[in-house]
């Protein structure tokens, strides 16, 4: 059976069809003659035989269109066809009114044409074949004996011994109908090809794709979806999406009409997927939704491997803000500021005296940022000689110098790509390298030593120093443009002497750490030892306290650590032999009046456990004045230490 089939209700139309097929060379068109009683049976045979489009007229067309899913094309009745039928009736000697009976698509416009031809006519439109006999009998009752209509009307009129003239479809109408069928067949093929391409593309991609209609029923379900969900396509198509994925969030996209990108979801079978969901909008109306999703099991395994490699190389942040042990408000304020800085992807400069935990804050900033899963690379700019620091930071190409590793080596900036690089003691970076560092910050590109290619890098810079960088800028020892680039956000970590209330908490933490490490069993500080530590003048800050506690744990013979266990640590020049409070130890002959004021304020501050309220009452000054003096003392100490180290 050919793909286009013309079903004709009478022989004259069949003759017209044969002539049109022959004259136009339609090789893909077949003719099928039928009668009212077997038209559906014959049409079904054609469909089962491979017919893709059916062409017919009048009642046959209406029956076929309502019964089958394939396209049906109507052979239109033209005005010329009606004129021809009316002319035959008039030429036959008809003087009385003519009865016109038929489906609307056959007799449309007949009343106007009859009036133009000055031929009286009564038009009766039917909607089903069973109405024909009743309408003919009604017109017979009106005295009408001549009829014009389709084949059904002609047969009913002939049985009543009346004249009947058939409305034929001419060659032009048949040719137009067959051409429409060819166009439909061509468009259908194109649509099928596109649909097949679409299906092939959907099945070819590795991502799972599921689409639903407005009712939540599955309309698209590709091969990857079968693997990810465990459902076959035939089982999934047409079912409610909740039957496939019970905890689906695709229905919420229908309601919100908003896309959801980059969501992570765990399916019932335990598969973890990364998914995107978008509504399907047609003419401003949501008609469905589509989800694409990817099994990220392999991605998670790869990420785990990367994390293991980073951990092996030490490129991970081991601490967060929760690991910063403190009780003082000064440190709480410092942590709050650092947490705020972590949310913004810009440079941070951390400054404060040695041993206060600047790297701990740098790791906390990284761990609290969006780069937390990427590398954290730390380097001490003072720990490497000037000849090596450039190659460590920026890497080098193969053969760039004697002893260079074959195939070259990536620098720390490349290794930190996507994450954070922490430059400790940034003040010790040579001036020449300061210029290169500034260019990396500005261009976000590095060039390996001995190479001529730029490598894009995406890193966040966190720097730390115990020196007065602003003073170094003024003296020409540090580039001003680099300083303003790295100090967009600055964080001051106060020395331990300015937060005495943290001493006992930190001491207990270190005691627990070292007593466990050295298997000394439960240990504690005596009240005298705690008082000694709280009154001690820490030059090395938390680092010095940690060393004191470790030494005490090692040398202590009892479970209670006393002052004797804590003494004996190496002392810096100018540091008192112990932390006594006598006037001789508190004041020296070479001290200025300002030095004595600072020493006494520090003495009272330690005696009150760091309480501003109690200290201000003892000293007889306002809280604001005392706080300003304490902060000024801390900043002055930092500058002095920086000058001593310089």
C-alpha positions as CSV (number, residue, x, y, z in Angstrom):
1,X,0.0,0.0,0.0
2,X,1.3,3.5,-0.9
3,X,1.6,6.2,1.7
4,X,-1.2,8.4,0.3
5,X,-4.6,6.8,-0.3
6,X,-7.6,8.5,-1.9
7,X,-10.9,7.0,-0.8
8,X,-13.7,7.8,-3.2
9,X,-17.5,7.5,-2.6
10,X,-18.6,7.2,-6.2
11,X,-17.2,6.1,-9.6
12,X,-17.1,9.6,-11.2
13,X,-14.8,10.8,-8.4
14,X,-12.7,7.7,-8.9
15,X,-12.3,8.5,-12.6
16,X,-11.2,12.1,-11.8
17,X,-8.7,10.7,-9.3
18,X,-7.2,8.3,-11.8
19,X,-6.8,11.1,-14.4
20,X,-5.1,13.4,-11.9
21,X,-2.7,10.7,-10.7
22,X,-1.8,9.9,-14.3
23,X,-1.4,13.5,-15.5
24,X,0.8,14.5,-12.5
25,X,2.8,11.4,-12.2
26,X,1.9,10.7,-8.5
27,X,3.7,7.4,-7.9
28,X,3.1,7.4,-4.1
29,X,-0.8,7.8,-4.4
30,X,-3.2,4.9,-4.4
31,X,-7.0,4.9,-5.2
32,X,-9.5,3.0,-3.0
33,X,-13.2,2.9,-4.0
34,X,-15.6,2.4,-1.2
35,X,-19.3,2.5,-0.3
36,X,-21.0,3.9,2.8
37,X,-21.3,0.5,4.3
38,X,-17.6,-0.5,4.1
39,X,-15.7,2.8,4.0
40,X,-14.2,2.3,7.5
41,X,-13.3,-1.3,6.8
42,X,-11.5,-0.3,3.6
43,X,-9.8,2.6,5.2
44,X,-8.5,0.4,8.0
45,X,-7.0,-2.0,5.5
46,X,-5.2,1.0,3.9
47,X,-3.8,2.1,7.3
48,X,-2.7,-1.4,8.2
49,X,-1.1,-1.6,4.8
50,X,1.1,1.4,5.5
51,X,-1.0,4.4,4.4
52,X,0.2,7.6,6.1
53,X,-2.3,10.1,4.8
54,X,-5.9,9.5,3.6
55,X,-7.7,11.8,1.1
56,X,-11.5,11.8,0.9
57,X,-14.7,13.9,0.6
58,X,-17.9,14.7,2.4
59,X,-19.3,12.1,4.8
60,X,-16.4,9.7,4.1
61,X,-13.9,12.4,5.1
62,X,-15.8,13.1,8.4
63,X,-15.9,9.4,9.3
64,X,-12.3,8.7,8.5
65,X,-11.1,11.8,10.4
66,X,-12.9,10.8,13.5
67,X,-11.9,7.1,13.4
68,X,-8.2,7.2,12.7
69,X,-5.2,9.0,14.1
70,X,-3.4,9.5,10.8
71,X,-3.9,12.8,8.9
72,X,-6.9,13.1,6.7
73,X,-7.2,15.6,3.8
74,X,-10.6,16.8,2.5
75,X,-11.3,17.2,-1.2
76,X,-13.0,20.6,-1.2
77,X,-16.1,21.3,-3.2
78,X,-15.4,24.4,-5.2
79,X,-17.9,27.0,-6.4
80,X,-17.4,25.7,-9.9
81,X,-18.5,22.2,-8.8
82,X,-21.8,23.7,-7.3
83,X,-22.3,25.8,-10.4
84,X,-21.9,22.7,-12.6
85,X,-24.5,20.8,-10.6
86,X,-27.0,23.7,-10.6
87,X,-26.5,24.1,-14.4
88,X,-27.3,20.5,-15.0
89,X,-30.5,20.8,-12.9
90,X,-31.6,23.9,-14.8
91,X,-30.7,22.3,-18.2
92,X,-32.8,19.3,-17.2
93,X,-35.8,21.6,-17.4
94,X,-36.2,22.2,-13.6
95,X,-38.5,25.2,-13.0
96,X,-39.4,24.5,-9.3
97,X,-37.2,25.0,-6.3
98,X,-34.2,22.7,-6.0
99,X,-33.5,20.9,-2.7
100,X,-29.8,21.0,-1.7
101,X,-28.9,18.3,0.9
102,X,-25.4,17.4,2.1
103,X,-22.7,17.9,4.7
104,X,-21.6,21.5,5.2
105,X,-18.2,20.9,3.5
106,X,-20.2,19.9,0.3
107,X,-23.0,22.5,0.1
108,X,-21.2,25.5,1.6
109,X,-22.2,28.6,-0.3
110,X,-24.8,26.8,-2.4
111,X,-27.6,29.3,-1.4
112,X,-25.6,32.3,-2.7
113,X,-24.6,30.6,-5.9
114,X,-28.3,29.5,-6.5
115,X,-29.4,33.1,-6.0
116,X,-26.8,34.4,-8.4
117,X,-28.0,31.9,-11.0
118,X,-31.6,33.0,-10.4
119,X,-32.5,29.4,-9.4
120,X,-34.8,29.0,-6.3
121,X,-33.2,26.6,-3.8
122,X,-33.8,25.2,-0.3
123,X,-30.5,24.2,1.4
124,X,-30.4,21.6,4.2
125,X,-27.1,20.9,6.0
126,X,-26.7,17.5,7.7
127,X,-24.2,16.3,10.3
128,X,-24.5,12.6,9.9
129,X,-25.5,10.2,7.1
130,X,-28.6,9.0,8.9
131,X,-30.1,12.5,8.5
132,X,-30.2,12.4,4.7
133,X,-33.4,10.4,4.3
134,X,-35.3,12.5,6.8
135,X,-34.3,15.7,5.1
136,X,-35.2,14.4,1.7
137,X,-38.6,13.3,2.9
138,X,-39.1,16.7,4.6
139,X,-38.4,18.5,1.3
140,X,-40.6,16.1,-0.6
141,X,-43.4,17.2,1.7
142,X,-42.7,20.7,0.5
143,X,-43.3,19.7,-3.1
144,X,-39.6,19.6,-4.1
145,X,-38.9,17.0,-6.7
146,X,-35.3,18.0,-7.9
147,X,-32.3,17.5,-5.6
148,X,-28.6,18.5,-5.6
149,X,-26.1,17.0,-3.2
150,X,-23.6,14.3,-2.5
151,X,-23.9,10.6,-3.2
152,X,-26.1,9.9,-0.1
153,X,-28.6,12.6,-1.1
154,X,-28.7,11.3,-4.7
155,X,-29.5,7.8,-3.5
156,X,-32.3,8.9,-1.2
157,X,-33.8,11.1,-3.9
158,X,-33.6,8.4,-6.5
159,X,-35.5,6.0,-4.3
160,X,-38.3,8.5,-4.2
161,X,-38.3,8.7,-8.0
162,X,-37.0,12.2,-8.0
163,X,-34.4,13.9,-10.1
164,X,-31.0,14.1,-8.4
165,X,-27.8,15.8,-9.5
166,X,-24.5,14.9,-7.9
167,X,-22.0,17.6,-6.8
168,X,-18.8,16.3,-8.3
169,X,-15.3,17.3,-7.2
170,X,-13.3,18.4,-10.2
171,X,-9.7,17.7,-11.2
172,X,-8.5,21.0,-9.7
173,X,-10.0,20.2,-6.2
174,X,-8.5,16.7,-6.4
175,X,-5.1,17.9,-7.4
176,X,-5.1,20.5,-4.6
177,X,-6.1,17.8,-2.0
178,X,-3.4,15.3,-3.2
179,X,-0.8,18.1,-3.1
180,X,-1.8,19.0,0.5
181,X,-1.4,15.3,1.4
182,X,2.1,15.3,-0.1
183,X,3.0,18.4,1.9
184,X,1.6,16.8,5.1
185,X,3.6,13.6,4.3
186,X,6.8,15.7,3.8
187,X,6.3,17.7,6.9
188,X,5.5,14.5,8.8
189,X,8.8,13.0,7.6
190,X,10.7,16.1,8.6
191,X,9.1,16.1,12.0
192,X,9.9,12.4,12.4
193,X,13.5,13.0,11.4
194,X,13.8,15.8,13.9
195,X,12.1,13.8,16.6
196,X,14.5,10.9,15.9
197,X,17.5,13.3,16.0
198,X,16.2,14.7,19.2
199,X,15.8,11.2,20.7
200,X,19.2,10.2,19.5
201,X,20.8,13.3,21.0
202,X,19.0,12.8,24.3
203,X,20.0,9.1,24.5
204,X,23.6,10.0,23.5
205,X,24.3,12.5,26.3
206,X,25.6,11.1,29.5
207,X,23.3,13.2,31.6
208,X,19.9,11.8,32.6
209,X,17.0,13.8,31.1
210,X,13.4,13.6,32.2
211,X,10.5,15.8,31.0
212,X,7.0,16.0,32.4
213,X,3.8,17.7,31.2
214,X,1.5,19.9,33.2
215,X,-0.1,16.9,34.9
216,X,3.3,15.6,36.1
217,X,3.4,12.7,33.7
218,X,6.7,11.6,32.1
219,X,7.0,12.6,28.4
220,X,10.8,12.2,27.9
221,X,13.0,9.6,29.6
222,X,16.4,8.9,28.1
223,X,18.7,6.0,28.3
224,X,20.9,7.6,31.0
225,X,17.8,8.0,33.1
226,X,17.3,4.2,32.9
227,X,20.7,3.6,34.3
228,X,20.5,6.2,37.1
229,X,16.9,5.4,38.3
230,X,16.7,1.7,37.5
231,X,13.4,2.2,35.6
232,X,13.0,1.1,31.9
233,X,11.8,3.7,29.4
234,X,8.6,1.8,28.6
235,X,7.8,1.5,32.2
236,X,8.4,5.2,32.9
237,X,6.7,6.9,29.9
238,X,3.3,8.2,30.8
239,X,3.6,7.5,34.5
240,X,3.5,10.1,37.3
241,X,7.0,11.4,38.0
242,X,6.5,10.7,41.7
243,X,6.2,7.0,40.8
244,X,9.7,7.1,39.4
245,X,11.4,9.5,41.9
246,X,9.3,9.7,45.1
247,X,11.1,12.8,46.4
248,X,11.1,14.6,43.1
249,X,11.4,18.4,43.2
250,X,10.4,18.7,39.5
251,X,6.8,19.4,40.4
252,X,7.8,22.4,42.5
253,X,9.3,23.9,39.3
254,X,5.8,23.7,37.7
255,X,4.4,25.6,40.6
256,X,7.2,28.2,41.1
257,X,7.8,28.6,37.4
258,X,11.5,29.3,38.3
259,X,14.5,27.3,37.3
260,X,16.7,25.5,39.9
261,X,20.3,25.1,38.9
262,X,23.0,23.0,40.6
263,X,20.9,21.2,43.1
264,X,22.2,18.0,44.8
265,X,19.7,15.2,45.4
266,X,19.9,11.6,46.7
267,X,17.6,9.2,44.9
268,X,15.8,6.3,46.6
269,X,18.4,3.8,45.3
270,X,21.2,5.8,47.0
271,X,22.5,7.4,43.9
272,X,23.6,11.0,44.4
273,X,22.9,13.3,41.5
274,X,23.6,16.9,40.5
275,X,20.5,18.2,38.8
276,X,19.1,21.3,37.0
277,X,15.4,21.8,36.6
278,X,13.7,24.3,34.3
279,X,10.1,25.0,33.3
280,X,9.0,24.6,29.7
281,X,7.2,27.8,28.7
282,X,5.1,28.1,25.6
283,X,3.5,31.4,24.7
284,X,4.1,32.6,28.2
285,X,2.4,29.6,29.8
286,X,4.2,26.8,31.7
287,X,3.4,23.6,29.8
288,X,5.8,21.3,31.6
289,X,9.2,20.9,33.1
290,X,12.6,19.3,32.3
291,X,15.3,18.0,34.6
292,X,18.8,17.1,33.6
293,X,20.9,15.3,36.2
294,X,24.2,13.6,36.4
295,X,25.4,10.7,38.6
296,X,28.2,12.3,40.6
297,X,29.4,9.2,42.2
298,X,32.5,9.2,39.9
299,X,32.9,12.9,40.5
300,X,32.8,12.4,44.3
301,X,35.4,9.6,43.9
302,X,37.6,11.9,41.9
303,X,37.1,14.7,44.4
304,X,38.1,12.3,47.1
305,X,41.3,11.4,45.2
306,X,42.1,15.1,44.8
307,X,41.6,15.8,48.5
308,X,43.8,12.9,49.4
309,X,46.6,14.2,47.1
310,X,46.1,17.7,48.5
311,X,46.3,16.3,52.0
312,X,49.5,14.4,51.2
313,X,51.1,17.6,50.0
314,X,49.8,19.5,52.9
315,X,47.5,21.7,50.8
316,X,44.5,21.6,53.0
317,X,43.3,23.9,55.8
318,X,43.2,21.9,59.0
319,X,41.4,24.4,61.1
320,X,38.4,26.7,61.2
321,X,37.1,29.5,63.4
322,X,35.6,26.9,65.8
323,X,39.2,25.8,66.6
324,X,40.3,29.2,67.8
325,X,40.2,28.8,71.6
326,X,39.3,32.1,73.4
327,X,37.2,33.6,76.1
328,X,38.1,37.3,75.7
329,X,35.8,39.8,73.9
330,X,38.9,41.0,71.9
331,X,39.3,37.7,70.2
332,X,35.6,37.2,69.7
333,X,35.5,40.5,67.9
334,X,38.5,39.5,65.8
335,X,36.8,36.2,64.9
336,X,33.6,38.0,63.9
337,X,35.5,40.3,61.6
338,X,37.3,37.3,60.0
339,X,34.1,35.5,59.5
340,X,32.7,38.5,57.6
341,X,35.9,38.7,55.5
342,X,35.6,35.0,54.6
343,X,32.4,35.7,52.7
344,X,34.1,38.1,50.3
345,X,36.6,36.9,47.7
346,X,39.2,39.7,48.2
347,X,42.7,40.0,49.7
348,X,43.2,40.0,53.5
349,X,46.2,41.2,55.5
350,X,46.5,39.7,59.0
351,X,48.9,41.5,61.3
352,X,50.0,41.2,64.9
353,X,53.0,40.1,66.9
354,X,54.6,36.7,66.4
355,X,52.9,33.7,67.9
356,X,49.3,35.0,68.1
357,X,48.0,32.5,65.6
358,X,47.8,34.5,62.4
359,X,47.9,31.3,60.2
360,X,45.0,29.9,62.3
361,X,43.0,32.9,61.2
362,X,44.1,32.4,57.6
363,X,43.0,28.8,57.6
364,X,39.7,29.9,59.2
365,X,39.1,32.4,56.5
366,X,39.7,29.8,53.8
367,X,37.5,27.2,55.6
368,X,34.7,29.7,55.9
369,X,34.8,30.8,52.3
370,X,33.4,29.4,49.1
371,X,36.8,28.0,48.3
372,X,36.8,25.7,51.3
373,X,37.0,22.5,49.1
374,X,39.9,23.8,47.1
375,X,43.6,23.9,48.0
376,X,45.0,26.0,50.9
377,X,48.7,26.6,50.2
378,X,50.9,28.3,52.8
379,X,54.4,29.6,52.4
380,X,56.7,31.5,54.8
381,X,58.4,34.2,52.8
382,X,61.2,34.4,55.3
383,X,61.9,30.7,55.4
384,X,63.3,30.5,51.8
385,X,66.4,32.1,50.3
386,X,65.8,34.8,47.8
387,X,67.2,32.6,45.0
388,X,64.5,29.9,45.6
389,X,61.4,31.8,46.5
390,X,60.7,33.0,43.0
391,X,60.7,29.5,41.5
392,X,58.6,28.2,44.5
393,X,55.9,30.9,44.0
394,X,55.7,31.0,40.2
395,X,57.3,27.6,39.1
396,X,59.8,27.1,36.4
397,X,60.0,25.7,32.9
398,X,62.1,22.7,31.7
399,X,65.7,23.6,31.4
400,X,65.3,27.1,32.9
401,X,68.3,26.6,35.2
402,X,70.8,23.9,36.2
403,X,69.1,21.3,38.3
404,X,65.6,22.1,37.2
405,X,63.3,19.2,37.2
406,X,62.6,17.7,33.8
407,X,59.3,19.0,32.3
408,X,59.4,21.9,34.8
409,X,57.5,22.4,38.0
410,X,54.3,24.2,38.9
411,X,54.6,27.0,41.3
412,X,52.5,27.4,44.5
413,X,50.2,29.8,42.7
414,X,49.3,27.1,40.2
415,X,48.9,24.6,43.0
416,X,46.5,26.9,44.8
417,X,44.3,27.4,41.7
418,X,40.7,27.7,42.8
419,X,41.7,28.0,46.4
420,X,43.7,30.3,48.8
421,X,47.4,31.0,49.0
422,X,48.7,32.2,52.4
423,X,51.9,34.3,52.3
424,X,53.2,34.5,55.8
425,X,55.8,37.1,56.7
426,X,55.0,39.0,53.5
427,X,57.3,41.8,54.7
428,X,60.3,39.6,53.9
429,X,59.5,39.2,50.2
430,X,62.2,40.9,48.1
431,X,61.3,44.1,46.3
432,X,61.8,42.5,42.9
433,X,59.3,39.7,43.7
434,X,56.9,42.2,45.2
435,X,56.5,43.6,41.6
436,X,55.8,40.1,40.2
437,X,53.3,39.4,43.0
438,X,51.5,42.6,42.2
439,X,51.2,41.7,38.6
440,X,49.8,38.3,39.4
441,X,47.2,39.9,41.6
442,X,46.2,42.3,38.9
443,X,46.3,40.0,35.9
444,X,45.4,36.7,37.6
445,X,48.1,35.1,35.5
446,X,51.5,33.6,36.2
447,X,54.5,33.0,34.1
448,X,56.9,30.2,35.1
449,X,60.6,31.1,35.4
450,X,62.3,30.6,32.0
451,X,58.9,30.3,30.1
452,X,57.1,32.7,27.8
453,X,53.5,31.5,28.4
454,X,51.0,33.0,30.8
455,X,49.0,30.5,32.9
456,X,45.6,31.7,34.2
457,X,45.2,31.3,38.0
458,X,42.2,31.9,40.3
459,X,43.5,32.3,43.8
460,X,42.6,34.3,46.9
461,X,45.5,36.0,48.6
462,X,45.8,36.1,52.4
463,X,49.0,37.6,53.8
464,X,50.4,38.0,57.3
465,X,53.1,40.1,59.0
466,X,54.4,40.9,62.4
467,X,55.9,44.2,61.2
468,X,54.6,47.6,60.5
469,X,54.1,47.4,56.7
470,X,52.9,51.0,56.5
471,X,56.2,52.1,58.0
472,X,58.1,49.8,55.6
473,X,56.3,51.5,52.8
474,X,57.3,55.0,54.1
475,X,60.9,53.8,54.3
476,X,60.9,52.3,50.8
477,X,61.4,48.7,52.0
478,X,57.9,47.6,50.8
479,X,56.0,48.6,47.6
480,X,53.1,50.9,48.4
481,X,51.0,49.7,45.4
482,X,51.3,46.1,46.7
483,X,50.5,47.1,50.2
484,X,47.2,48.7,49.2
485,X,46.4,45.7,47.1
486,X,46.9,43.1,49.8
487,X,45.5,45.2,52.6
488,X,42.0,45.8,51.2
489,X,40.8,44.0,54.3
490,X,43.0,44.0,57.4
491,X,42.7,42.0,60.6
492,X,44.6,42.7,63.8
493,X,45.2,39.8,66.1
494,X,45.9,41.1,69.6
495,X,48.8,39.7,71.7
496,X,48.2,37.3,74.6
497,X,49.1,39.9,77.2
498,X,46.1,42.0,76.1
499,X,43.7,39.1,76.5
500,X,44.6,37.6,79.9
501,X,41.2,35.9,80.2
502,X,42.3,33.5,77.4
503,X,45.4,32.3,79.2
504,X,43.8,29.8,81.5
505,X,41.6,28.4,78.7
506,X,44.5,28.0,76.4
507,X,46.7,26.5,79.1
508,X,44.1,23.8,79.9
509,X,43.8,23.0,76.2
510,X,47.6,22.6,75.8
511,X,47.8,20.6,79.0
512,X,45.2,18.1,77.8
513,X,47.0,17.9,74.4
514,X,50.5,17.2,75.8
515,X,49.5,15.0,78.8
516,X,47.7,12.8,76.3
517,X,50.6,12.8,73.8
518,X,53.2,11.9,76.4
519,X,50.9,9.5,78.2
520,X,51.2,11.3,81.5
521,X,47.6,10.6,82.6
522,X,45.2,13.3,83.8
523,X,47.0,16.4,84.9
524,X,46.1,19.9,86.2
525,X,47.5,23.2,87.1
526,X,47.9,24.3,90.7
527,X,46.1,27.6,91.6
528,X,49.6,29.2,92.0
529,X,50.6,28.0,88.5
530,X,47.5,29.5,86.9
531,X,48.1,32.8,88.8
532,X,51.7,32.7,87.6
533,X,50.6,32.2,83.9
534,X,48.0,35.0,84.1
535,X,50.6,37.4,85.4
536,X,53.3,36.3,83.0
537,X,54.6,38.7,80.4
538,X,54.4,36.7,77.2
539,X,56.8,37.9,74.5
540,X,56.1,34.9,72.3
541,X,52.4,35.0,72.9
542,X,50.4,31.8,72.4
543,X,53.4,30.0,70.9
544,X,55.4,30.7,74.1
545,X,52.6,29.6,76.3
546,X,52.3,26.4,74.4
547,X,56.0,25.7,74.8
548,X,55.8,26.4,78.5
549,X,53.0,24.0,79.0
550,X,54.7,21.3,76.9
551,X,57.9,21.7,79.0
552,X,55.9,21.6,82.2
553,X,54.2,18.3,81.2
554,X,57.5,16.7,80.4
555,X,59.4,17.8,83.6
556,X,56.5,17.5,86.1
557,X,56.8,14.6,88.6
558,X,53.3,15.1,90.0
559,X,49.9,15.3,88.3
560,X,49.6,18.9,89.5
561,X,51.8,21.3,87.6
562,X,53.4,24.0,89.8
563,X,55.3,27.2,89.2
564,X,58.6,25.3,89.3
565,X,57.5,23.2,86.4
566,X,56.7,26.2,84.3
567,X,59.9,28.1,84.9
568,X,63.1,27.5,83.0
569,X,61.9,28.5,79.6
570,X,64.4,30.6,77.5
571,X,63.8,34.3,77.9
572,X,64.1,37.1,75.4
573,X,66.4,40.1,76.1
574,X,64.8,42.5,78.6
575,X,62.3,39.9,79.8
576,X,62.1,39.7,83.7
577,X,63.3,36.5,85.3
578,X,59.8,35.8,86.6
579,X,56.4,37.3,86.7
580,X,56.5,38.7,90.2
581,X,54.6,41.9,91.0
582,X,57.1,43.7,93.3
583,X,58.0,47.3,92.5
584,X,61.6,46.4,91.7
585,X,60.3,43.9,89.0
586,X,57.6,46.2,87.8
587,X,59.7,49.4,87.4
588,X,63.2,49.9,86.3
589,X,65.5,53.0,86.7
590,X,65.8,53.6,83.0
591,X,62.0,53.7,82.4
592,X,60.3,56.9,81.4
593,X,57.1,58.2,83.0
594,X,55.1,56.9,80.0
595,X,56.8,53.4,80.3
596,X,55.9,53.3,84.0
597,X,52.3,54.2,83.3
598,X,52.1,51.5,80.7
599,X,53.7,48.9,83.0
600,X,51.4,49.8,85.9
601,X,48.3,49.7,83.7
602,X,49.4,46.2,82.5
603,X,50.0,45.1,86.1
604,X,46.5,46.2,87.2
605,X,44.9,44.8,84.0
606,X,46.5,41.4,84.7
607,X,45.5,41.5,88.4
608,X,41.8,42.0,87.5
609,X,41.9,39.2,84.9
610,X,41.6,41.6,82.0
611,X,38.4,43.3,83.3
612,X,38.1,46.8,82.0
613,X,35.5,47.7,84.6
614,X,37.6,46.6,87.6
615,X,40.8,48.1,86.2
616,X,39.3,51.5,85.5
617,X,37.9,51.6,89.1
618,X,41.4,50.8,90.5
619,X,43.2,53.3,88.3
620,X,40.5,56.0,88.7
621,X,40.1,56.6,84.9
622,X,37.1,56.1,82.6
623,X,36.6,52.9,80.7
624,X,37.0,54.6,77.3
625,X,40.3,56.2,78.4
626,X,41.6,52.9,79.7
627,X,40.6,51.0,76.6
628,X,42.3,53.5,74.4
629,X,45.5,53.3,76.5
630,X,45.5,49.5,76.4
631,X,45.0,49.4,72.7
632,X,47.7,52.0,72.2
633,X,50.1,49.9,74.3
634,X,49.4,46.8,72.1
635,X,50.0,48.7,68.9
636,X,53.2,50.3,70.4
637,X,54.5,46.9,71.4
638,X,53.9,45.5,67.9
639,X,55.9,48.4,66.4
640,X,58.7,47.9,68.8
641,X,58.9,44.2,68.1
642,X,59.0,44.9,64.4
643,X,61.8,47.4,64.8
644,X,63.8,45.0,67.0
645,X,63.4,42.2,64.4
646,X,64.4,44.6,61.6
